[in-house]
Amino acid sequence: MEPFDKIMAAVEFIRSRSPLAPRVGVVLGSGLGEFANHLQDAVAIPFGEIPHFRKASVAGHAGRLVLGTMGGVATAVLQGRCHYYEGHAVEDVVFPVRVLGKLGIASLLLTNAAGGIGGELRPGDLMVIRDHINWMGVNPLRGGNDERLGPRFPDMSAVYDPEFQEIIAAAQAVIGRIPRRGVYLALSGPSYETPAEVRMLAGMGADAVGMSTVPEAICARHMGLRVAGISCVTNLAAGISQAPLSHREVTETAERVKNDFIRLLEIVIPRLI
């Protein structure tokens, strides 16, 4: 089956389970999945039931598509994601975002857990992504291009919509947080970075580092979607803090900030249309 046909097969299955026509899509990163439980009139579909979706296997990723409304706006939430470091082909990593695009969303909010590199960032900060650096060694658009998904050479001058950045920053002020913005750099993982690598990444202009988001952002822009991004800074990168890095720290920090994260998204999502 051709890639486009797989996408449309997933779309038709989802439409058979819910009549909702989502306008905004959300991808929830490690430990941030509880937001999906706050949608109204929600229908949840496990990834394993949707044709051609890969199951999520990492702690903190429930692996469900949740369709509902937030502030009156029809919303499709990916409660978790699969990752390139799990051994999935990058085409499988971005497949759910392409499905959301064909379901009809116009805007996509990407979230992740990340290590802080920028001097002002501290664990628990919610950083608005203003740009990214793809250091994963792979591009999801490599190979044949299907014009039904987007152009051969999509522009990446403004991946993260400037208006959406302002909306998120303003919402942070509303909930009593200092707005932070920065550049997110994606590596393939799954090992955390060495202190020497972190120094290199800082010199390249990265403020936060993680193992996701960038392939999805590229594919979303390829499809003409407006994109926003939020990184939950769950730890300081290696060499900045002397503490050993662990996924437990990631999930514990995400748990600590979940209420602010949920409040932020409740304000932001109705405005991303």
C-alpha positions as CSV (number, residue, x, y, z in Angstrom):
1,M,0.0,0.0,0.0
2,E,1.3,3.5,-0.9
3,P,2.1,5.9,2.0
4,F,-0.7,8.2,1.1
5,D,-3.2,5.3,1.0
6,K,-2.1,4.3,4.5
7,I,-2.7,7.8,5.7
8,M,-6.2,7.9,4.3
9,A,-7.0,4.4,5.7
10,A,-6.1,5.7,9.1
11,V,-8.2,8.8,8.5
12,E,-11.3,6.8,7.5
13,F,-10.9,4.5,10.5
14,I,-10.8,7.5,12.9
15,R,-13.8,9.1,11.2
16,S,-15.7,5.8,11.7
17,R,-15.1,6.1,15.5
18,S,-15.8,9.8,15.9
19,P,-17.6,12.4,13.7
20,L,-15.5,15.2,15.2
21,A,-13.8,17.4,12.6
22,P,-10.7,18.7,14.5
23,R,-9.3,22.1,13.8
24,V,-6.3,21.9,16.2
25,G,-4.0,19.0,16.8
26,V,-1.8,18.5,19.8
27,V,1.1,16.1,20.4
28,L,1.9,15.5,24.1
29,G,5.4,14.7,25.1
30,S,6.9,12.6,28.0
31,G,4.9,12.9,31.2
32,L,2.6,15.5,29.7
33,G,-0.3,13.2,28.7
34,E,-2.8,14.1,31.4
35,F,-3.9,17.1,29.5
36,A,-5.8,14.8,27.1
37,N,-8.1,13.8,30.0
38,H,-9.4,17.4,30.2
39,L,-11.0,17.4,26.8
40,Q,-14.8,17.6,26.7
41,D,-17.0,14.9,25.1
42,A,-13.8,12.9,24.4
43,V,-13.4,9.7,22.4
44,A,-10.1,7.8,23.0
45,I,-8.7,5.4,20.5
46,P,-5.5,3.4,21.3
47,F,-2.8,3.7,18.7
48,G,-2.7,0.0,18.3
49,E,-6.3,0.0,16.9
50,I,-5.6,2.6,14.2
51,P,-4.4,1.2,10.9
52,H,-0.6,1.8,10.4
53,F,-0.1,3.6,13.7
54,R,2.9,2.3,15.8
55,K,2.3,1.7,19.5
56,A,4.0,4.0,22.0
57,S,6.3,2.1,24.3
58,V,8.1,4.7,26.4
59,A,7.1,5.5,30.0
60,G,5.0,8.7,30.1
61,H,3.4,8.0,26.7
62,A,-0.1,6.5,26.9
63,G,-0.4,5.9,23.2
64,R,-3.9,7.1,22.4
65,L,-5.6,9.5,20.0
66,V,-8.1,11.5,22.0
67,L,-10.7,13.5,20.1
68,G,-12.8,16.1,21.9
69,T,-13.3,19.8,22.4
70,M,-11.3,22.4,24.4
71,G,-12.8,25.8,24.9
72,G,-15.4,25.0,22.2
73,V,-12.7,24.1,19.6
74,A,-12.6,20.6,18.1
75,T,-9.2,19.2,19.0
76,A,-7.3,16.0,18.2
77,V,-4.7,15.0,20.9
78,L,-1.9,12.5,20.4
79,Q,-1.4,11.3,24.0
80,G,2.2,10.3,23.5
81,R,4.2,9.5,20.4
82,C,6.6,7.0,19.0
83,H,10.2,7.9,18.6
84,Y,13.0,7.5,16.1
85,Y,15.3,6.1,18.8
86,E,12.8,3.2,19.4
87,G,13.9,1.8,16.0
88,H,10.9,3.1,14.1
89,A,11.4,4.5,10.6
90,V,11.1,8.2,10.5
91,E,8.1,7.8,8.2
92,D,6.3,6.0,11.0
93,V,7.3,8.6,13.6
94,V,5.6,11.4,11.5
95,F,2.7,9.3,10.3
96,P,0.2,10.4,13.1
97,V,0.9,14.1,12.3
98,R,0.2,13.5,8.6
99,V,-3.0,11.7,9.6
100,L,-4.1,14.7,11.7
101,G,-3.4,17.0,8.7
102,K,-5.7,14.9,6.5
103,L,-8.3,14.8,9.2
104,G,-8.5,18.6,8.7
105,I,-6.5,20.3,11.4
106,A,-5.1,23.7,10.4
107,S,-2.9,24.2,13.5
108,L,-0.6,21.9,15.4
109,L,0.8,22.3,18.9
110,L,3.9,20.1,19.5
111,T,5.1,19.6,23.1
112,N,8.1,17.7,24.5
113,A,10.3,17.2,27.5
114,A,13.7,18.6,27.0
115,G,17.1,19.3,28.7
116,G,17.9,22.9,29.4
117,I,21.0,24.4,27.9
118,G,20.2,28.1,27.8
119,G,21.5,30.0,30.8
120,E,18.1,31.3,32.0
121,L,16.3,27.9,31.7
122,R,15.6,25.9,34.8
123,P,13.8,22.6,35.4
124,G,10.0,23.2,35.3
125,D,10.2,26.0,32.7
126,L,7.8,25.9,29.8
127,M,9.9,27.2,26.8
128,V,8.2,28.5,23.7
129,I,10.0,27.1,20.7
130,R,11.0,29.9,18.4
131,D,13.1,27.7,16.0
132,H,14.8,24.4,15.8
133,I,17.9,22.6,14.7
134,N,17.6,19.2,13.1
135,W,20.7,17.2,14.4
136,M,19.0,13.8,14.2
137,G,20.8,12.8,11.0
138,V,17.5,12.2,9.2
139,N,14.8,14.2,7.4
140,P,11.3,12.8,7.2
141,L,10.8,14.3,3.7
142,R,13.7,12.3,2.2
143,G,12.6,10.1,-0.7
144,G,9.8,10.5,-3.2
145,N,7.5,13.4,-2.7
146,D,3.8,13.1,-2.9
147,E,2.3,16.5,-3.9
148,R,-0.9,15.6,-2.1
149,L,1.0,16.1,1.1
150,G,3.1,19.1,0.2
151,P,5.8,20.6,-2.2
152,R,9.1,19.0,-2.9
153,F,11.1,21.8,-1.3
154,P,9.0,23.3,1.6
155,D,10.1,26.6,3.1
156,M,11.3,26.4,6.7
157,S,11.9,30.1,7.3
158,A,9.3,30.3,10.0
159,V,8.5,26.8,11.2
160,Y,7.0,28.0,14.5
161,D,4.3,30.5,13.8
162,P,5.2,34.0,15.2
163,E,1.6,34.8,16.1
164,F,1.3,31.5,18.0
165,Q,4.5,32.3,19.9
166,E,3.0,35.5,21.1
167,I,-0.2,33.8,22.1
168,I,1.7,31.2,24.2
169,A,4.0,33.8,25.8
170,A,1.0,36.0,26.8
171,A,-0.8,32.9,28.2
172,Q,2.3,32.2,30.3
173,A,2.1,35.6,31.8
174,V,-1.6,35.0,32.6
175,I,-0.8,31.9,34.7
176,G,2.0,33.7,36.5
177,R,5.0,32.3,34.6
178,I,7.9,34.2,33.1
179,P,7.7,33.6,29.3
180,R,10.8,31.8,28.0
181,R,11.6,31.3,24.4
182,G,14.4,29.4,22.7
183,V,15.8,27.1,20.1
184,Y,15.1,23.4,20.4
185,L,17.7,21.0,19.0
186,A,16.8,17.4,18.3
187,L,19.2,14.5,18.5
188,S,18.4,10.8,17.6
189,G,19.0,9.5,21.2
190,P,18.3,7.4,23.2
191,S,21.5,8.1,25.1
192,Y,21.7,11.4,26.8
193,E,24.3,13.9,25.6
194,T,27.8,14.1,27.0
195,P,29.0,17.3,28.6
196,A,31.3,17.9,25.6
197,E,28.3,17.5,23.3
198,V,26.2,19.9,25.3
199,R,29.0,22.5,25.1
200,M,29.0,22.0,21.3
201,L,25.2,22.4,21.1
202,A,25.3,25.5,23.2
203,G,27.8,27.0,20.7
204,M,25.5,26.1,17.9
205,G,22.7,28.2,19.4
206,A,20.6,25.6,21.1
207,D,18.7,26.5,24.3
208,A,17.1,23.0,24.8
209,V,17.8,19.6,23.6
210,G,15.6,16.5,23.1
211,M,14.8,13.5,20.9
212,S,11.5,14.4,19.2
213,T,9.4,17.2,17.7
214,V,11.5,18.3,14.8
215,P,10.4,15.6,12.3
216,E,6.8,16.3,13.2
217,A,7.3,20.0,12.8
218,I,8.9,19.6,9.4
219,C,6.1,17.4,8.1
220,A,3.4,19.7,9.5
221,R,4.9,22.7,7.6
222,H,5.3,20.5,4.5
223,M,1.5,20.1,4.7
224,G,0.9,23.8,5.2
225,L,-0.1,23.6,8.9
226,R,0.6,26.4,11.3
227,V,2.9,25.1,14.1
228,A,3.5,26.0,17.7
229,G,5.9,24.3,20.1
230,I,6.4,24.1,23.9
231,S,9.3,22.4,25.6
232,C,8.9,21.4,29.2
233,V,12.4,21.8,30.6
234,T,12.6,18.7,32.8
235,N,16.3,18.7,33.7
236,L,19.6,20.6,33.0
237,A,21.7,19.0,30.3
238,A,24.9,17.1,31.1
239,G,27.7,19.2,32.4
240,I,25.4,22.0,33.5
241,S,24.2,20.1,36.4
242,Q,26.4,17.5,38.2
243,A,23.5,15.1,38.8
244,P,23.2,12.0,36.6
245,L,20.4,12.2,34.0
246,S,17.5,9.8,34.1
247,H,14.1,9.4,32.5
248,R,12.6,9.3,36.1
249,E,13.7,12.9,36.5
250,V,11.9,13.8,33.3
251,T,8.6,12.3,34.4
252,E,8.9,13.6,37.9
253,T,9.4,17.2,36.7
254,A,6.6,16.9,34.2
255,E,4.4,15.7,37.0
256,R,5.3,18.7,39.1
257,V,4.4,21.2,36.4
258,K,1.4,19.4,35.0
259,N,-1.2,21.8,36.5
260,D,0.5,24.9,34.9
261,F,0.9,23.0,31.7
262,I,-2.8,22.1,31.6
263,R,-3.8,25.6,32.4
264,L,-1.5,26.9,29.7
265,L,-3.0,24.7,27.0
266,E,-6.5,25.4,28.1
267,I,-5.9,29.1,27.4
268,V,-3.8,28.6,24.2
269,I,-5.7,26.0,22.2
270,P,-8.9,28.0,21.6
271,R,-6.7,30.7,20.2
272,L,-4.8,28.5,17.7
273,I,-7.5,28.8,15.0
